[in-house]
Amino acid sequence: MNLRDDARGLSDDLVRLRRSLHRIPETGLALPRTQEAVLAELDGLPLEVSTGERLSSVTAVLRGGQPGPVVLLRGDMDALPVTERTGLDFAADNDRMHACGHDLHTAMLAGAAKLLSAHRDRLAGDVLFMFQPGEESHDGARHMLDEGLLDAAGQRPAAAYALHVLSAGLPGGVFRTRGGPALAASNVLRVTVRGEGGHGSMPFRAKDPVQAACAMVTALQAWITRTFDVFDPVVLTVGTFHAGTQQNVIPDTAVFEATVRSFSDAAQARVKDGTVEVCRGIAAAYGVGVDADFVEGYPVTVNDHAEADFAANAVREVLGEERFAPMTQPLAGAEDFSRVLAEVPGAMILLGAPPAGADHERSPNNHSPLAEFDDAVLADGATMYAELATRRLSKV
């Protein structure tokens, strides 16, 4: 079978599907229009298809012609609450946008389902397709696991793979992965500082929560740099800070939230307790109260070393040596595919997809309202999904 040639024959269909999905971005766990589009695309294929009970997921099983293991392929489907400013003729016209390329993931996975269905008699095992909602902070992978994803084919997968496109930072058509930690754990620190409001001219008659909250923000950054090894880093970014109603009024409360990212279980455990302790200590020093909560989000995405090497070699053999670039260090982004990889050996693989002709080091990044992705990568993305499945099923 020549999956790459077959994928090129599907190119127009892949572009059509990707652009139609781009026009109808949906966020969270409920993606009814996206789910409908995926089901329509899979209709007529020899798949065992089921949908989620509490979310708009689509699970499909392709039975191979020969007995063997199961390989899981995942594509996430949800968009972001971002208003698009790309000016593309297929741009979304609401306050949501496929700014992280999940429309490409969905189209590539649907393409892989078509490619593999055409050759299912030659497959030495089964393929489990995971079309997932809610990757963007809604933990869709956990919900699918809770609903029995890994048992959908009758036996648990032997390996699992996911592709993720990047609009910047990687040349177009180039794949990248690594064994071990590939993406960070992502958690949230929520802090409410409780003071006593008063007149801005007499701060000594109040207990100013703003000053204490500001001290916490700076103290947290200093504490991290003096607590964690630079080779096992922690990244803390305060993304929201809210206090007060008017410039001459000292408010009763100040509230801020931060994302906290780490790359090992040990660092995660230490930062969980330490950030809360820092906030409590600063509050005591300023004579104010504090509610500090560390909310655990996605764990570290840890690629299996053997599966990452397997994926890298597959790219080199199918597309050419120049199409794979080693990933020397993990990225600080986070992924709920980490939950699948905690159960099944596999790999998250990155794929460069900046706009055609753009400088990938300067093009707008994922999550930007200006982020654009090149449709030219769709055929090769579908090819590699399919190649990873067929090669892994044939692997002794």
C-alpha positions as MATLAB code, in Angstrom:
seq = 'MNLRDDARGLSDDLVRLRRSLHRIPETGLALPRTQEAVLAELDGLPLEVSTGERLSSVTAVLRGGQPGPVVLLRGDMDALPVTERTGLDFAADNDRMHACGHDLHTAMLAGAAKLLSAHRDRLAGDVLFMFQPGEESHDGARHMLDEGLLDAAGQRPAAAYALHVLSAGLPGGVFRTRGGPALAASNVLRVTVRGEGGHGSMPFRAKDPVQAACAMVTALQAWITRTFDVFDPVVLTVGTFHAGTQQNVIPDTAVFEATVRSFSDAAQARVKDGTVEVCRGIAAAYGVGVDADFVEGYPVTVNDHAEADFAANAVREVLGEERFAPMTQPLAGAEDFSRVLAEVPGAMILLGAPPAGADHERSPNNHSPLAEFDDAVLADGATMYAELATRRLSKV';
ca = [
       0.000    0.000    0.000;
       1.186    3.551   -0.710;
      -0.595    5.643    1.862;
       1.182    8.830    0.901;
      -0.051    8.685   -2.697;
      -3.539    7.807   -1.472;
      -3.469   10.796    0.879;
      -2.498   13.127   -1.934;
      -5.596   11.927   -3.754;
      -7.649   13.017   -0.743;
      -6.075   16.475   -0.507;
      -9.046   18.400   -1.867;
     -11.420   16.601    0.498;
      -9.139   17.269    3.462;
      -8.942   20.982    2.648;
     -12.709   21.144    2.191;
     -13.337   19.490    5.551;
     -10.760   21.574    7.390;
     -12.146   24.845    6.061;
     -15.751   23.885    6.754;
     -14.783   23.074   10.347;
     -12.892   26.347   10.599;
     -16.093   28.248    9.778;
     -18.055   26.623   12.619;
     -15.766   26.734   15.675;
     -17.245   25.357   18.894;
     -15.746   25.395   22.368;
     -15.843   23.121   25.392;
     -17.327   19.657   25.612;
     -20.467   20.275   23.537;
     -19.592   20.467   19.828;
     -22.810   19.390   18.083;
     -22.070   20.844   14.644;
     -18.496   19.576   14.660;
     -19.624   16.129   15.758;
     -22.227   16.109   12.977;
     -19.565   17.011   10.411;
     -17.251   14.232   11.607;
     -20.036   11.649   11.577;
     -20.952   12.672    8.034;
     -17.314   12.316    6.969;
     -17.081    8.810    8.464;
     -20.424    7.674    7.078;
     -20.079    4.712    4.751;
     -16.695    3.610    6.096;
     -16.409    0.131    7.681;
     -16.201    1.564   11.194;
     -17.869    0.817   14.499;
     -18.891    4.333   15.512;
     -20.152    5.527   18.890;
     -20.677    8.956   20.422;
     -20.165   10.286   23.922;
     -22.818   10.392   26.603;
     -21.741   13.599   28.353;
     -19.715   15.191   25.579;
     -19.723   15.433   21.779;
     -17.013   12.863   21.258;
     -16.796   10.399   18.384;
     -15.117    7.025   18.843;
     -14.595    4.764   15.841;
     -13.070    1.305   15.610;
     -11.665   -0.139   12.381;
     -11.296   -3.913   12.469;
      -8.277   -5.136   10.552;
      -8.328   -8.183    8.344;
      -5.858  -10.027   10.577;
      -5.793  -10.440   14.369;
      -3.447   -8.230   16.313;
      -3.199   -5.381   18.797;
      -5.023   -2.050   18.883;
      -3.478    1.326   18.053;
      -5.177    4.558   19.153;
      -5.046    7.721   17.035;
      -6.317   10.956   18.544;
      -7.487   14.257   17.062;
      -8.978   17.033   19.175;
     -11.868   19.050   17.738;
     -12.588   22.098   19.922;
     -11.848   25.771   19.286;
     -11.009   28.723   21.549;
     -12.954   31.780   22.771;
     -10.915   34.027   20.464;
     -12.299   36.457   17.875;
     -10.557   35.754   14.580;
      -8.645   38.539   12.794;
      -6.911   36.582   10.016;
      -9.027   37.964    7.176;
      -9.189   34.517    5.551;
     -12.146   33.932    3.249;
     -13.149   30.961    5.424;
     -12.631   32.766    8.736;
     -15.128   32.338   11.550;
     -17.441   35.313   12.033;
     -18.207   34.951   15.739;
     -16.282   35.160   19.009;
     -14.724   31.715   18.646;
     -11.836   30.551   16.503;
      -9.807   27.484   15.623;
      -6.695   29.304   16.788;
      -4.869   26.135   17.837;
      -5.306   24.124   14.660;
      -7.713   21.505   15.976;
      -9.663   21.790   12.732;
      -6.559   20.445   10.982;
      -6.219   17.629   13.509;
      -9.814   16.574   12.930;
      -9.485   16.664    9.144;
      -6.218   14.693    9.215;
      -7.675   12.027   11.502;
     -10.771   11.687    9.316;
      -8.428   11.355    6.340;
      -6.497    8.617    8.133;
      -9.762    6.771    8.763;
     -10.443    6.805    5.026;
      -6.916    5.717    4.142;
      -6.895    2.836    6.596;
     -10.423    1.746    5.730;
      -9.337    1.299    2.111;
      -6.617   -1.116    3.259;
      -8.221   -2.707    6.303;
      -7.823   -6.257    4.946;
      -4.057   -5.799    5.262;
      -4.109   -4.450    8.810;
      -2.717   -6.802   11.453;
      -4.984   -5.529   14.206;
      -7.506   -2.774   14.921;
      -7.365    1.020   14.920;
      -9.205    3.145   17.486;
      -9.975    6.695   16.324;
     -10.447    9.236   19.122;
     -12.206   12.433   18.016;
     -12.072   14.491   21.188;
     -13.830   17.666   22.365;
     -12.732   19.870   25.218;
      -8.944   19.787   25.040;
      -8.717   23.507   25.749;
      -9.020   23.434   29.554;
     -12.107   21.191   29.665;
     -10.285   17.864   30.156;
     -12.122   16.112   27.341;
      -9.641   13.229   27.306;
     -10.447   12.410   30.934;
     -14.162   12.383   30.136;
     -13.609   10.019   27.209;
     -11.475    7.743   29.372;
     -14.193    7.741   32.029;
     -16.705    6.657   29.363;
     -14.608    3.637   28.444;
     -12.543    4.846   25.500;
      -9.663    2.431   26.045;
     -11.972   -0.596   26.013;
     -13.913    0.448   22.893;
     -12.079   -2.034   20.648;
     -12.375   -4.944   23.075;
      -8.772   -4.775   24.209;
      -6.717   -1.879   25.452;
      -4.456   -0.145   22.918;
      -0.837   -1.189   22.673;
       0.173    2.303   21.532;
      -1.333    5.771   21.133;
      -0.342    8.721   18.932;
      -1.502   12.305   18.478;
      -0.396   15.039   16.082;
      -0.437   18.730   16.941;
       0.183   21.521   14.441;
       2.124   24.701   15.204;
       1.592   27.996   13.380;
       5.027   29.219   14.506;
       8.328   27.902   15.776;
       8.692   24.978   13.372;
       9.117   25.006    9.561;
       6.158   23.914    7.481;
       5.855   20.158    7.029;
       8.519   19.343    9.628;
       7.664   16.855   12.401;
       9.161   16.862   15.886;
       8.917   14.716   19.007;
      11.014   13.426   21.890;
      10.989   10.673   24.486;
      10.247   11.601   28.087;
       8.555   14.864   29.122;
       7.336   16.622   25.976;
       4.827   19.123   27.387;
       4.321   20.602   30.825;
       1.806   19.979   33.556;
      -0.573   22.923   33.770;
      -2.236   24.023   37.005;
      -4.008   27.115   38.313;
      -3.286   29.154   41.427;
      -6.329   31.183   42.535;
      -5.806   33.793   45.246;
      -8.242   36.097   47.022;
      -6.723   38.608   49.432;
      -9.152   39.912   52.068;
      -8.378   43.290   53.609;
     -10.381   46.184   54.987;
     -11.408   48.935   52.597;
     -11.103   52.618   53.232;
     -10.299   56.076   51.888;
      -7.332   56.342   49.541;
      -5.993   59.322   51.537;
      -5.797   57.309   54.771;
      -4.342   53.872   54.039;
      -3.250   53.579   57.688;
      -6.950   53.259   58.613;
      -7.441   50.360   56.190;
      -5.815   47.062   55.370;
      -4.888   47.355   51.722;
      -5.320   44.019   49.868;
      -3.828   45.437   46.660;
      -0.394   46.004   48.177;
      -0.402   42.532   49.691;
      -1.515   40.910   46.443;
       1.203   42.757   44.509;
       3.772   41.545   47.015;
       2.533   37.990   46.523;
       2.931   38.231   42.755;
       6.537   39.348   42.985;
       7.370   37.020   45.876;
       6.079   34.018   43.959;
       8.427   34.765   41.065;
      11.407   35.173   43.382;
      10.525   32.033   45.325;
      10.451   29.958   42.134;
      13.864   31.158   40.948;
      15.407   30.310   44.325;
      13.630   26.988   44.856;
      13.691   25.030   41.606;
      16.576   23.664   39.567;
      16.777   25.467   36.235;
      16.968   22.031   34.583;
      13.640   21.024   36.166;
      11.898   24.355   35.744;
       8.627   25.834   36.915;
       6.888   28.634   35.005;
       4.358   30.802   36.849;
       2.444   33.493   34.972;
      -0.178   35.739   36.558;
      -2.825   36.159   33.889;
      -5.561   38.021   35.786;
      -5.489   40.614   38.566;
      -8.654   42.381   39.728;
      -9.210   44.870   42.514;
     -11.163   47.999   43.293;
     -13.734   50.233   41.653;
     -12.228   53.723   41.818;
      -8.800   55.294   42.202;
      -9.410   56.859   45.631;
     -11.042   53.823   47.251;
      -9.072   51.085   48.955;
     -11.041   47.900   48.213;
     -11.872   45.067   50.550;
     -10.448   42.383   48.260;
      -7.951   41.742   45.490;
      -8.043   38.638   43.343;
      -5.478   37.154   40.976;
      -5.033   33.909   39.080;
      -1.881   32.333   37.709;
      -1.030   29.384   35.520;
       1.685   27.196   37.002;
       3.613   24.828   34.733;
       6.131   22.139   35.633;
       7.845   19.180   33.996;
       8.136   16.543   36.722;
       5.974   15.037   39.429;
       8.468   16.154   42.083;
       8.369   19.778   40.939;
       4.592   19.677   40.712;
       4.241   18.415   44.290;
       6.624   21.045   45.628;
       5.100   23.967   43.739;
       1.594   22.928   44.821;
       2.383   23.345   48.511;
       4.951   26.111   48.174;
       2.865   28.652   46.257;
       0.104   28.452   48.845;
       2.603   28.838   51.692;
       4.152   31.925   50.074;
       0.755   33.616   49.765;
      -0.132   32.812   53.369;
       3.195   34.127   54.609;
       2.839   37.423   52.739;
      -0.728   37.775   54.007;
       0.448   37.337   57.581;
       3.143   39.954   57.115;
       0.602   42.499   55.778;
      -2.074   41.656   58.322;
      -4.656   40.555   55.740;
      -6.495   37.317   55.112;
      -5.978   35.100   52.091;
      -7.672   32.193   50.352;
      -5.098   30.474   48.138;
      -6.123   27.418   46.152;
      -3.895   25.337   43.899;
      -6.104   23.604   41.334;
      -4.497   20.714   39.494;
      -5.099   20.657   35.729;
      -3.328   18.542   33.102;
      -0.381   16.352   34.096;
       2.984   16.294   32.327;
       2.776   14.843   28.809;
       5.342   12.049   28.927;
       6.170   10.303   25.660;
       7.339    6.712   25.760;
      10.954    6.707   24.575;
      10.555    3.705   22.288;
       7.319    5.010   20.755;
       8.826    8.465   20.186;
      11.813    6.891   18.414;
       9.428    4.716   16.397;
       7.436    7.774   15.287;
      10.590    9.706   14.386;
      11.891    6.830   12.261;
       8.525    6.471   10.526;
       8.604   10.140    9.485;
      12.154    9.806    8.170;
      11.377    6.664    6.195;
       8.094    7.874    4.708;
       8.737   11.575    4.115;
      12.515   11.944    4.201;
      15.252   12.711    6.692;
      14.775   16.471    6.313;
      11.162   16.244    7.465;
      12.083   15.367   11.045;
      13.784   17.726   13.491;
      14.845   16.450   16.922;
      13.019   18.041   19.857;
      15.804   18.877   22.272;
      13.666   20.145   25.121;
       9.995   20.037   26.164;
       7.541   22.840   25.517;
       5.726   24.641   28.322;
       2.339   24.108   26.693;
       0.067   21.450   28.189;
      -2.157   18.710   26.765;
      -4.841   16.393   28.112;
      -3.512   13.689   25.774;
      -1.176   13.299   28.744;
      -3.999   11.336   30.381;
      -3.991    8.812   27.536;
      -0.203    8.528   27.642;
      -0.390    7.834   31.384;
      -2.355    4.682   30.482;
      -0.905    3.690   27.100;
       2.672    3.996   25.755;
       2.735    6.444   22.891;
       3.810    9.859   21.684;
       2.600   13.374   21.039;
       4.123   14.558   17.754;
       4.353   18.181   16.620;
       3.951   19.303   13.006;
       4.980   22.702   11.663;
       2.183   24.412    9.725;
       2.947   28.149    9.487;
       1.380   30.089    6.587;
       2.975   29.347    3.229;
       5.928   31.655    2.617;
       5.937   33.003    6.181;
       8.935   33.147    8.498;
       8.015   30.483   11.040;
       9.958   32.327   13.737;
       7.845   35.458   13.273;
       4.399   34.194   12.291;
       1.610   34.558   14.891;
       1.610   31.753   17.422;
      -1.099   29.249   18.304;
      -3.956   30.917   20.251;
      -3.379   34.257   18.523;
      -6.389   35.821   16.730;
      -4.004   36.124   13.768;
      -2.840   32.490   13.796;
      -2.937   30.840   10.365;
      -2.157   27.257    9.389;
      -1.115   25.920    6.002;
      -3.517   23.410    4.445;
      -0.548   21.905    2.595;
       0.321   19.804    5.674;
      -3.036   18.006    5.758;
      -2.166   15.174    3.375;
       1.124   14.378    5.081;
      -0.519   14.597    8.507;
      -3.146   12.060    7.427;
      -0.377    9.929    5.918;
       1.582    9.812    9.145;
      -1.460    9.009   11.274;
      -2.121    6.064    8.962;
       1.532    5.021    8.693;
       1.996    5.038   12.456;
      -1.014    2.754   12.842;
      -0.064    0.287   10.108;
       3.589    0.124   11.085;
       2.837   -0.260   14.779;
       0.292   -3.020   14.131;
       2.885   -4.872   12.059;
       5.609   -4.400   14.633;
       6.615   -7.615   16.398;
];
